[in-house]
Amino acid sequence: MPRGGRAPASCNPDTESFFCTNPDTCGPYGSKQYYCEGGVWVEDTTLDDTCKLDGYDFSYGCVDDGTNIYTECGSGSGAACSGSAPSCLDANTWAGCKWGKTTEADCFTLCTEIGDEMGATYDFGSCEEQDGVAVCACCDEGDEGCPINETGTDTDTSSTGGDSTSSSTG
């Protein structure tokens, strides 16, 4: 399967299933996903619906890593944005511009269920400013300064958030 750029004019449904215009070096910003139907590539306009089925609000787009095509999902309004500084909407909710879309993340869910870049999960998460930048700060019980060590810390959250990656074998 060719990677990146525009979808070729034709495809072989026996060997090609999906095509994404963005290779993994680009991220999902501005991408389009296609599926092979009757020997031609057809744009897949259901990425937002796919993400909504997984509990997210919208799709950033797709990424092709050379083996699989991933749909990146996000939470928040998904409205177009450009580089505004992230902020904490409250003690738990991070908001900012990611891959050209307005995004919100539930820091508790991100830290305790989804995990950091390495997939590690923690006992607690909250939105904090660190070095003047809003971040989801994750920590474990017993870590110095971790709010979970304070009596009365509410760890029950009902909102969803964070980002997700789902894949289609291509």
N, C-alpha and C positions, 0 to 999 in steps of 0.2 A: 504494500500500500504506500503510495506517495505521501510525504509528510509536508505539512505547511502550505501556505499560499492558497490558491483557488482550487476548487474541486476539479478534477479532470472531466472531460466531456462525457466519458463513459466509464462503466465499472463492470466487474464480473461478479454476479451475485453468489457464485459458488466459492469465491475466494476473498471477497471484500464485503464487509458489512457496514462499517461506519468510516467517515472521514471527517477530520477536524482541521480547520484552516490554520490553527496555531500549534507549532511545536512546543515542547515543554520549556524551551528557553524564553518563550514570549509570555507565558501566563495566559489566562483566559480572556483578557481585555480585547474586545472587538472581534472575538472569534465567531465562527459559524460552524455548526455540525450538520453533516449530511448522512443519509443512509442510502444504500444501493437498492433501487427498485426497478425491475425490468431492464437492467443494463445501463441505467442513468442515475446520477447522483441527485437526490431530492433533499432540499433543505429541511432539517428537523426543527420545527418551530415549537416543540413540546418540552424544551429543557426546563422552563419555569415550572410547568406542570409536574415534571419528574421530581424536581426539588421539593415542591409542595407536598407530594406524596410522602417524602421522607421527613416532613415536619419543618422545612425551611420556607422562606418567603419568596425567593427568586434564584435564578441561575446567573452567575457571572459569565458563564460560557464554558467552552471545552478546551482541553489541552491534550495533545498527542505525545506520549512519551516514547513512541517507537514500537511499543508492544500493545498498549491499551490506550483507549481514549477515555479521558476523565471529564466528568461534568462537575464543575466547582459550584457549590451551593452556598447561599448566604442568608442572613437574617437582617431585617430592617426594611426600609422602604424600597431600596433598590433604585432610587432615583439617581439620575446622572449627577456626577459631582467631579470636581477636579482639585485634588490635593489640599483640602482644608485640614487644619490640624485636628487630630483626634481629641475627644473630650470624654469626661465621665458624666453621663446623664444623671446618675445617682451612684450610690456606693457599690452597685453591682453591674451597671450597664455601661459598656464601652461603646462609643459611637465615633465613626470616622469615615473617610473615603478610602475604599479598597478596590483596586482594579476598576476604577471609574464609576463605582456605584456606592451610594450611601448605605452604610452597613452598621448594624448594632450587634453586639455580642454580650450574652449573659456570661459574665466572668466566672461565676460559681460553676455553671454547667461546663464551660470551657475547661476550667482547671480540674474539676472532679470527675467528669465523664468523658470528655473528648481528648484532653491532654495537650501538652505543649508540642513543639515542632518534632520532638523525638518520640512522641506518643506517651510520655510519662504523665500519670495523673497524680493529683494531690488531694489533701484533705479539705482545702479551702481555697477560695478565689474571690477577689474583689477588684473593683476598678480604682486605681490610684494614680497619682501623678508621680513619676520618677524622673528626675533630671528635667523637669518641665514638660514632660510628655505623658499623656494618658495611656496607661497600659493595663492589661489584665494581669494582676499580681497573684501568683500562685504560691502556696506554702503548705507545709505539713504541720500537724499538731506537734508541739514541742519545739518548733523552729522559733528562734528569738523574734519577737515582734509580730508573730502570726496572730491575727484577731481570733482565731478559733480557741486560743489559750485563755481568752477573756471569758469569764462567766457571763452567760446570757447572750452569747453570739448566736444569732438565728442563722442556721444553715439550711433551712427549708425554703426553697425557691420553686415557683411554679411556672416561670417563663422559660422559653427555649431560647437558644442563641448559639453563637459560634458559627463556624463554617464547616462544610463537609465536602468530601470528595466521593463521588460514585463513579464506577467505571463501566465501560462497554468494551467488550473484546473486539478488537478491530482487525 
